[in-house]
Amino acid sequence: MIEINSVSVEETDNYNELSGSVGDFRLWYRFPKHIIPEPRADAFLAACLIPAMCRGEAISIDENIPVSPLLLKNTEVIQDVFTLWGPYLHQTLRRVNVTGGYYSPAEHGNMANVAFYSGGVDGNYTYRKHQADLDYLLFAKGIDMQLSNDELYEEAFSRNQNYLSNRGTPLHSIETNVRFLGHQHQAGWNLCFGGGLSSIALAGGFSSCYIASGLTYAQLYPHGSNVITDPLWSNEHTRIIHDGAEKSRLEKIRHVMTDPQLRDVLRVCWQDVSYNCGKCEKCLRTMCSLRALDIETTTFPHCSDDILKNSIAKLRLYNEYDLDFLDENLEAAQKNGDARLVKTLKKVKREYKIRQILKNIDESFLGSALQKLRPPPD
Amino acid sequence: MQITSIRYEQFEDHHRVETVIGDRPLWFRMPGKPATDPQDASAFVIAALVPSMLLGEDLVVDDDYFVSQQLLTASEEIQTIYKVWNPIFKKISIIGRPGTSTSSLNRSAVFFSGGVDGTYTALTHLESIDDLILINGFDFTMESATWSEMVSKNTGFATSIDKRLLAVETNFKAFTASFSLARYANFGSVLACTGQLLGHNRVLLSGSDTYRLLRGIGCHPLLDPLWSTEATKTIHTGLEADRSKKLAIVSQSPAALANLWVCWEDPSYNCGHCSKCVRTAIGLKLNQVQTNIFREPVSIAAMSRSAIKSDEDLEYHLHFLHAARLQHDHELTSLLKRKVFRYKFRQFLKDVLEFYLPERGTQWIKNKRQSTDELCDISITPRFSDELTLRTAISRAAESRSRSSNEAIGSVYRIPKPGVSG
């Protein structure tokens, strides 16, 4: 049983903190002084539902803590979805009971419309699309980079803030340890991040919050944040909007990079070692897109032929959407007449396909013996 | 594309509503009297939107009629989704007077043909639905004898669960085909259009997919709610249960099981040979259900012979495989594993051909498709043939401007002979 209790709001000199106990984990959200959270259970429920399903443990909310009837109702559908997605996500997800709490619709709160922003492709696309409706943007410390990585966070925040201030949109820094709640329950962030990001929006009590889509309507793969489940994390006051599924990643890059100033800002890396490490799958994939579109930035190394040969050719794809991203780059490279990029991407694709058929043989005739020898990718 | 006139005619036991969309007639025969506003063109906007997007023509509604404001707003997102799924669909404008849809009917309904999905929805929503809606001209176009038999059989089932069966007759299937649109491209909008015309507060559309794999398809949890108006809410249901789980619920009701009709080949019985019959037989075997709903019993050998033909079919089989493993049914597990492998291996060979013989290989696949694939019409998944199919459809339309609305669609209603007024 995971118990949600001791939910409180503390106002310090520098920030307002909503915190509460989720089992033996103290979960907290820190906001700038002008954002005053309400001591409700909604954020904690959104944060811990998927981790609880991973553990197969019921959730009990302290009877004195208000909780949204709408969110409670929606947790049933969210559980329908994720129990069916479990096998695909290499995770056993079980239905859990959610009990307790004081039923109280969330009717008041912050009236701001916000979106998450970290300088990446999807966030920039959503920002450009809804700029006129957004009151401010949120850059969450503890989500895109470790809580302890002050130096990198300051650099990224400063670049993002400068870029956005030229466009008249404020950027606010928030902090949370919600990402680590999933880790404690052996639930990877890929699985939890729709609920996790929504929990930040529910904690801040915003009127609406955009979560930028990483996949399109044509890529409705099981994923922690998606167009099916994200809106279900809403309560009566805070509307969670999954946005941008109408454009592919390459289309978004083409669209947002029409702004030359973004060439000094674009950041996609999750590796926490530098602004963009230029070595991880996400950096390399983005560098391929930039090369295929003939776009240079100051935040990525130039995607040279050496990088194609030594790094991109060795990339490993793990799932269908990795393949979709590659296919998009491949098509753009073909249109651009970039034979070296085409050849490299075809090699990566071919290796993925061969691994897939070996996997099928393993599943069909060897009882998945080979797969059991390897830990599943996160 | 224009919607200029909507004509209602009342007869003894039914009413008929007809319009012309572009140059194509679209009509419905429905029981009783109309419950919706005759000036409301929303249902026909729903019917016309996907074809208009295909042709890239704005949809213009005559000033005598209005269109639900809610639908007009949602049409933007509907179009966005269609366009992402298949760029052959273009964004268009709907030019019409906004209004508020109303209905005098305070009832809920589920679309129902006696299949697994509709029966599951009916049984799991017994408390909240009043009517079952059966359509001639949707899956099949049936002549009067077969259609009457089907209505009679399903009326019996509806009565057994204390519901009313509404028999609807339409030329929608022919209307869709006239644009070279595959049925899968717009079948959610067909049902939504029918629901709007009937005027129920809520209509339930039963999905065949689960949350596990949501393919782009014309009846979809993202699309269906967007067809709602102020009067009628369209709800997509059934995503929480796979075929095996649905059959487990259906098989608990002897009346539902006896009424089950799943066959692709013939609307009057379950052949026991087609892929859908075989698939259903596997689901029933997994639920240890002994039944004689198939004209011929489906043997293990027949289950093994029937090949998986699409990703959708693969998904059903993966669910079955999962269930067979859980039940330690070694015979079925082994059979399903072989079928899945055969399908995946064929896919791999196609990929190899495309990789190593990019020109000859893809040409061979295209040739193979043209000779074997009966569903060459434009659907949600983009195909190499879409542009060609669309050009052919446009030129065919230009050649035959006047179209008959007298498709041979059987009826259970007393239809006056030509020249005799209702």
Contacts between the chains, C-beta under 8 A, distances in Angstrom:
chain1	res1	chain2	res2	distance
A	80	B	211	6.3
A	80	B	239	7.0
A	80	B	240	4.0
A	81	B	211	4.3
A	81	B	239	7.7
A	84	B	210	5.4
A	84	B	211	4.5
A	84	B	212	4.2
A	84	B	240	7.2
A	84	B	242	7.7
A	85	B	211	6.5
A	85	B	212	6.4
A	87	B	212	7.8
A	87	B	322	7.0
A	88	B	212	6.7
A	216	B	84	5.4
A	217	B	80	7.6
A	217	B	81	4.9
A	217	B	84	4.3
A	217	B	85	6.3
A	217	B	216	7.1
A	217	B	222	6.8
A	218	B	84	5.4
A	218	B	85	5.5
A	218	B	216	5.8
A	220	B	214	4.1
A	220	B	215	7.6
A	220	B	216	7.6
A	222	B	211	8.0
A	222	B	212	7.2
A	227	B	222	6.5
A	228	B	211	7.0
A	228	B	214	7.0
A	228	B	221	6.7
A	228	B	222	7.4
A	245	B	84	7.1
A	246	B	80	4.6
A	246	B	81	7.7
A	246	B	83	7.4
A	246	B	84	5.4
A	247	B	84	8.0
A	346	B	355	7.3
A	350	B	355	5.8
A	353	B	348	6.9
A	353	B	351	5.1
A	353	B	352	7.9
A	353	B	355	7.5
A	356	B	348	7.4
A	357	B	344	7.2
A	357	B	345	7.2
A	357	B	348	4.4
A	360	B	340	7.9
A	360	B	341	6.1
A	360	B	344	4.4
A	360	B	345	7.1
A	360	B	348	7.4
A	361	B	341	7.5
A	363	B	337	7.6
A	363	B	340	8.0
A	363	B	341	7.9
A	364	B	337	5.0
A	364	B	338	7.2
A	364	B	340	6.6
A	364	B	341	3.7
A	364	B	344	7.8
A	365	B	337	8.0
A	365	B	341	7.4
